[in-house]
Amino acid sequence: MSIICYLFGKVHVAYIPRENKVIGLSKIPRLVEFVSRKLSVQEEITVNIAKKLIEILNPLGVAVVVEARHMCIEMRGINKVGSVTRTSFYSGEFKENVDRKKEFLDGIKIKILRIFF
């Protein structure tokens, strides 16, 4: 038996245009809604938002961070109300350039942890 549990939260999206190819701001929430309507896990939603933006715009870089509360965590299992799960996807400039990634994360108030081996 499968049980479907809802999740809700925030999606942060950034992209660096290539050759001034941009989309209107209202298109990004539409894209998020389109991708998230399909039955899938949060990790898949995160990646699919980024891949769709890459497909449409072919930008120099894409960053997507999804922060969501899962009802299966809050109502069943461990019953941790307010627990947030964060998933992310970075490509191009956001993946290769630490300063660019930090600028994005600072803008959404997420601290970047640097671990050196």
Number of C-alpha atoms within 10 A of each C-alpha: 2 4 6 9 12 11 16 13 12 11 19 18 21 16 23 18 15 12 10 9 11 14 12 6 8 8 10 17 13 11 15 19 13 12 19 17 9 9 10 11 10 20 15 13 24 26 19 18 25 25 17 14 20 16 9 11 18 18 20 15 23 24 26 23 24 22 19 19 19 21 19 16 19 16 12 11 9 9 12 15 12 12 13 17 15 15 17 18 19 19 19 14 18 23 15 12 12 12 12 15 20 16 12 20 16 12 10 12 10 11 9 11 6 6 5 4 3
